[in-house]
């Protein structure tokens, strides 16, 4: 049997293939419960390896260390079944990621996408890996290579456009990125990645008013049933923060971002927003304590360096000194692991976390020294330009607190040139 894009699926029957397709369709839009669809597919067609492989990808791409056993079990189940060449490559990539070999997984998926350019799951998983490894060029090029094999009307074409839009944005082609992203959501209004890509365009153009209009006017559409909604709410809050609407940011935080989720990607957003508010001197009440408690319950320092940085934000904000020490100790162990996170940690993650630790202890000069050493290469530990901007914000704040006035002035001038619409924020105001 073949899926909706004409790809052969081993061991399929009608019921299993229908459930698998439903899971793939929801995953492309970041809505619903694709994991439940994948489980239904495996139950309906026990001999269909793609049901297990979809489950593996869903567990792997959330960066949740507690999900690794389930991902490994899904890979093991798929490995026991007859697989065609495409499915075998999916298994090889997923198994590599279970071992923390992000770049190897991305390379296998790159080859898979070249051989099967209509394998949207392979392209989507690879696109996410490019994001988590900070590879902006591959975010663009992985999708650009496959696009000539697609045409409007094909199932999932909207997702190809939304991924291409994000890759174009991260490589600075904002006009084309906006066109692709808008076309994606016109084809599929619930494509959360398409809304997200255009939001990034407005962020990088430093046009927060357009960003508020883009996300604010359509929030009922992109948030409906979306497990990506928290991140898009984060972007809406970020636009409001740039406009100085701090009360609105706190409302969005309380109602949509910091709502108690223990999903690590949601905790990253909660921590990142509170840290930006803290740098502005906004009173936060007990919000830091709540986020720190959730990190302690769900986080595992040393697993993924980008998450470690945001975990450290929460522990510094809440004054949890023991937890801060645990993050640094876990990173020291991670440096010796035989996986890609060892490099992420060495090149960016550990100095970044140590810088925040120094900031929390009032050692602002050390914070400055550490951040200046990594800011130009911070993409090496993943995330987007918009997310990594927190490093520059913290550097500016630490320089001011350390009394390094000439550096602080230089950083304010730099930021004023790049972000003229937000340069008047209190903590970024240019000196007279």
N, C-alpha and C positions, 0 to 999 in steps of 0.2 A: 504494500500500500504506500501511497504518497501523501505528503502533507499539502497544505494549501498553496505552497510555493513550488510544488512539484518535486520535492526531495524525497527519496525513498526512505521509509521508516521500517526498520526490522521489527519482526514480532508483533506488528500492529493488528488490531481488529477495529471495527467501526467505533465501538464504544470507547476504547482506549485512545484512539486517534482523536476523537472528538474532545475528550477531556484534555488531552495533551495540547490540542490547538487552542482550547479555551485558556489554558495556563500561559501559553506563549503570547496570546493576544493581550491578556491582562498585564503580563510582565512588560510588554512593549509600551504600555500606557502607564505603568506604575500604579495600577489600581487593583482592587479586589483582593483575592487570595490565591495567587498562582501556585503556591505550595500545596494548597488543598486540591487544586486541579491536577497537579502532578501526582499526588497520592492516589486520587481517583483513577488516573490513567494507569498507574502501576497495578492497581487492584483489578481493573477491567482487562488489562493486557499484561500479565506477569512477565511475558517474554519480550517486552518492548523496552530496550535499553534507554531510549530517549526520555522515558518517564523518570527513570532514576537519575539520568544526567541533568535534566532540568532541575530536579530536586537538589542535586549537588551544587549547581551554579547558584541557586537561590540561597543556599546556606553559605556559600563562599563569598559572595559579593557584598555581604553586609559587614564584613570585617569583624564579625563576632567570634571570638575564640571559643566560646561555648558551643558554637555551631559546627566546629570542625569534626567532632565524632560522627555527627549525622551525615556530613558531606562525605567522609571517608566510607561510611557504611553504604551510601548511595553509589559511590564509585565501585565498591566491591561487588555490589549487587549487579551493576551493569557489566562488570568484567566477567561474570559467570555466564553471560548470554552471548549468542552469536551477534556480532557487530559488523556492519559494513565499514568501508574505509572512512567515511565521514564521521560515523559514530565513534570509531576507534580514535580518531584525532580529538574529538570532544573529551573522551575519557583520558587521553594522555595529557591534555591541557588541564583538566580538572584535578587529576592526580598531582600534577606539578604544583598547583596552587595549594592543595592540602599540605604540601611540604614547605610552603612559604616561598616557592620559586615563582614570584610574580612575573618576572621578565621572560622566563622560559614558557610559562603558560601563555603569555601574550604572543610570543613568537610562534608557538604551535597554532594558536588561533589565527595569527596572521597568515600562515600557510593554508589553514583551513579556508579562510575567507578568499584567498586567491583561487583555490581549487573549486570552491563552492560559493560563489559570490552572492547567492541568494539564501545562504544559511544565516538568517537574521539573528538567531540565538548566538551563533559564533561571533557575529559582528558586534552584537550588543555586549556580550561578555568581554570581548576584547576591548571595546570602547571604555567599559568601566575599569578594566585593568589599566588602560592608558591613563585614565583619570587618577587612579590610586597610586600610580607610579610617577605622575607629573609629566607625562610624555605628550606635550601639546601637539607636536608635529604628527604623531601617530593618531591622536584623537581626530585629526583632520584626514590624514592620508589613508588610514584603514578604511574609512567610509568612502572617500573619493575614489579609491580603486574599484569598489564594488558598484558604485552608482550607475555606470554605463550599462550594467546588466539589469537595471530596474527601469520601470516606467510607471507613470500614474495609473492607478487602478489596481495595481498589485496589492495583495494583503500585506499590511505593514509598511507601505511606502512612506506613510507619515513619519514612522520611526526612523527611517533612513534620513529623511530631511531634518528631523530634530537633532539627530546625532551629528550630521554634517554641520548643522548650524552651530552647535557647541564647539566643534573642532575649529570651524572658521573663526569663531569669537576668540577662542584661546590663542589663536595665531594672529590676531589683530585685524582680520578682514570683517569689520563690523557691519558694513553695508550688506554684503552677501549673507552674513550670518543672520541679520534681522529678516531679510527676505525669506530665507529658508525656514527660519523658525516660525514666522507668521504663516507661511504656506502649510507647515506641518499642523498647526493648531486649527487652520481652516479645514483641513482634511479630517482631522480627528481632534475635536475640542477638548478631549480629556487626556491628551498627550502631555503628561506633566513635564517631560524632558524638553518639549518644544517651548512651553511657557518659560521654563527655566533658562533655556538658551537665550531667548530674547531679553529676559531680565538681566542676564550677564552683559549683554550688549549695552543696555542702559547704564549699568554699573561702570563698565569700562569707559564709556563715553562721558562719565560723570554727569549724567542727566537724571537725577533722582526724581524730579517731577514727572518725567515720562515714565520712569519705573513705577511710581505710585499709580499712575493712570493705567499702565499695562496690567499690573497684577491686582490692584485694588478694585478696579471696575469689574473684574471677571473672577473674583475669588471663589464664587459659588460653583463655577465650572471646573477650575483646576484643582480645587480641594475636595471635590465630591468623591468619597471612597478612595482617596489616593494615599498610598503609604509613602509618597514623596512630598506630601503637603507641608510638613513641618519645615522642610528646607525652603520651599517657596514662600512660606510665611516669614522665614528668616530674611529672605531677600527683601520682602516688602518692609519689614522692620528696619533693615539696613538703609533703604531709601529714605524712610522717615527720619532715621538718625542723622543722615547727611543733611536733611532739611532743618534739623534742630527740633524736630517734633518728639521730644523725649518722653512726654506723657503718653503719646500714641505708641511709642516703642514699648514702653512698659505694659500698656494694655495688650498689645499683640503678644508680648512675651507671656504674660499671665494667662491669656486666653487660648493661645495657639502654639507657642514654642516650648515653654517650660511647664507643660501640663502633666508631668509625671511619667513620661515614657522612659523606659530603661533601654530602649534601642540605642546602640552606641552612636549611630549617625545622628540621631535626634539629640543625644547628649552633647555631641560636638557642636551642634547649632546653638543649644542653650548656653553652653560655656562661652562660645565665641561672642554671643551677643552680650552676655553679662560682662565679659572682659572689656568690650568696647565701651559699655556704659560706665564701668568702673574707671576707665581712663579719663572719662569726662567728668568724673566726680559726682555722678548721679547716685543718690542714696538707694541701696538695693534691699534693705531690710534683711530677711532671712533667706533670700532667694539662693545665695551661694551655698548655704548649708544644705538646702534641699537637693541641689544638683550634686554636691559632693557626696551625699549619702547614696545617691543613685549610682554614681561612678564606683563607689566602694562596693556596692552590691553586684554590679554587672561588669565592671571593667576588669581588664587583665593587663597591667602595664608590661611593656616589653614585647607585646604581640605585633603592634603596628605603630610606628613612630608618630604618625600624624595624630592618631588618637591619644597617644601619650601626652603630646603638647596640650591638648584641650583638657585632658584629665588634670594636668598640672595647674591649668588656669583655675579649675574648680577648687583644688586643694589649697592653692594660694589664697584665692578669694575667701574661702571659708576658714582660713587659718589652721588647716590640718597639717601640722608639721610632720607628724609620723607618716602620713600618707604621701607627702611630698618626698620624703626620704625613700619610701618604698618604690616610687616611680623611678627615681634616679638609680636605685640599686637594681631594679629589674632591667633598666636600660644597660647597665654595666654588664649584666649577664647576656643580654641580647646581642651585645657587640661581638660575642664569641660564637654565636649560632651560625649554622651552615645554611642560612637563608638570606633572601634579599633584604629583609628588615634589618639585618645587621648593618648593611650599607646605609639604608635610610636613616638609621639611628646614629651611625658614626658621622655622616656628612651633615645632617641637619637636626635630627630629632633630639639627640642628647644635648648638644649645645643650646638648642632652643629651650628645652625644658629646664636646663641649668640656669639659663638667663631669667626665666620667670621665677625660678626658685630664689635667685639673687634679688630680683625685684621685690619679692615678698619679704625678704629679710632687710630691705633698705640698702642693699649694696648695688646702687644704681650704676656706678661706674663699671662694675663687673658685668652687669646686664648689657650695658652699651657695648662693651668689648666683645662679648659673645655674639650679640646680634649683628654687629657690623661684619663679623667674620662669615656669616651665613646668608645674609639677606639676598645677595645676588644669585645664589645657587639654591634657594629654598625650594624651588620646584622639584628638586630631587627626592623629596619625601612625600610628594603627592599633593592633592588638593587643587583648587583653582586659583587664578590670580586674585579674585575677590576674597577668598578665604585667607590666603597668605598675606594679604594686606595688613593683617593684625600684627605681623612682625614689624612692619614699618611704623605702625602706630605706637607699638610698645617701645621701639627704639627712640622715637621722638620724645615720648613721655619720660623715658629713663634719662635721656640726655638733659632734658630740662631739670629733672630732679637732682641730677648729679652736678648741676652747675656748669655743664659744658655748653656755655651760651653760644659760642660760635658754631659748634656742630648743630645745636638745636635750631639756630637761625638758618643755617644752610638747609637743614631738613625741612623747615617750614617753607623756605623759598621753593625747594624742589617740589614739595607737595602742592603748593599754591599754583605752580605751573601746570601740574598734571590734573589737579582737581580744583579749578577756579570757582566752581559753584559751591564747594564745601570749605574753602579756605577760611571762611569767616567764622567757622565753628570756634567756640571759646578756646579750646586747647590747641587750635591750629592758627590762631590769629597772627598775622604777620606783625612783627615789631614795627613800631613807627619809625 
